[in-house]
Amino acid sequence: MAWIRMLDEEEVAARGGRLARLYRGNTDPEHGTVDNVLKIHSLRPETLDGHARLYHSVMHDPGRLDATDRETLAVLVSAANHCVY
């Protein structure tokens, strides 16, 4: 759980504008939501685009590792860094 206030999809859609466009462009098709790691930028949309590009290139781009391996590595790195997320 993030300790940073995040705007959910419904609130962002009601506000419209740049953040709503960024949310639509970064909605996970499998779950229909924006990943929390991106939602933490909801109060500063100018940082969302760059983070989204980096995040998607690491976690969703086809490559040598499949999604399970990427998520496993993310969990291991988080554990090594004592990150509860």
C-alpha positions as CSV (number, residue, x, y, z in Angstrom):
1,M,0.0,0.0,0.0
2,A,1.4,3.4,-1.0
3,W,1.6,6.1,1.7
4,I,1.3,8.7,-1.0
5,R,-2.3,9.9,-1.8
6,M,-3.4,8.5,-5.1
7,L,-6.4,9.4,-7.3
8,D,-8.4,6.4,-8.5
9,E,-9.6,5.9,-12.0
10,E,-13.1,7.3,-11.4
11,E,-11.9,10.5,-9.8
12,V,-9.4,11.1,-12.6
13,A,-12.0,10.3,-15.3
14,A,-14.3,12.9,-13.7
15,R,-11.6,15.5,-13.7
16,G,-10.5,14.8,-17.3
17,G,-7.5,16.5,-18.8
18,R,-3.9,15.3,-19.2
19,L,-4.0,12.9,-16.2
20,A,-7.1,11.2,-17.6
21,R,-5.4,10.7,-20.9
22,L,-2.3,9.3,-19.2
23,Y,-4.5,6.9,-17.1
24,R,-6.3,5.7,-20.2
25,G,-3.0,5.1,-21.9
26,N,-1.6,3.2,-18.9
27,T,-4.6,1.0,-18.0
28,D,-3.6,-2.6,-17.6
29,P,-5.7,-4.5,-20.1
30,E,-5.7,-7.6,-18.0
31,H,-7.1,-5.9,-14.9
32,G,-8.7,-2.7,-16.3
33,T,-6.9,-0.6,-13.7
34,V,-3.7,1.6,-13.5
35,D,-0.9,-0.1,-11.6
36,N,-0.3,1.5,-8.2
37,V,3.3,2.1,-9.1
38,L,2.0,4.6,-11.7
39,K,-0.9,5.9,-9.6
40,I,1.6,7.4,-7.1
41,H,2.2,10.1,-9.7
42,S,-1.5,11.1,-9.9
43,L,-0.8,14.3,-7.9
44,R,2.1,15.2,-10.3
45,P,1.1,14.0,-13.8
46,E,4.2,15.6,-15.3
47,T,6.2,12.7,-13.8
48,L,3.8,9.9,-14.8
49,D,4.7,9.8,-18.5
50,G,8.4,9.2,-17.9
51,H,7.9,6.7,-15.2
52,A,5.3,4.8,-17.3
53,R,7.7,4.5,-20.2
54,L,10.4,3.2,-18.0
55,Y,8.1,0.8,-16.1
56,H,6.6,-0.6,-19.3
57,S,9.9,-1.1,-20.9
58,V,11.1,-3.1,-17.9
59,M,8.0,-5.0,-17.0
60,H,6.0,-5.4,-20.2
61,D,8.3,-5.3,-23.1
62,P,9.0,-8.7,-24.8
63,G,12.4,-10.0,-24.1
64,R,14.3,-12.9,-22.6
65,L,12.4,-13.0,-19.4
66,D,8.7,-13.8,-19.2
67,A,6.3,-11.9,-17.0
68,T,6.6,-14.4,-14.1
69,D,10.4,-14.1,-14.1
70,R,10.2,-10.3,-14.1
71,E,7.7,-10.2,-11.3
72,T,9.8,-12.7,-9.3
73,L,12.9,-10.6,-9.7
74,A,10.9,-7.5,-8.7
75,V,9.8,-9.3,-5.5
76,L,13.3,-10.4,-4.7
77,V,14.8,-6.9,-5.2
78,S,12.0,-5.4,-3.1
79,A,12.7,-8.0,-0.3
80,A,16.4,-7.3,-0.5
81,N,15.6,-3.5,-0.1
82,H,13.2,-4.2,2.8
83,C,10.4,-2.7,0.7
84,V,6.9,-3.8,1.8
85,Y,5.4,-3.0,-1.6
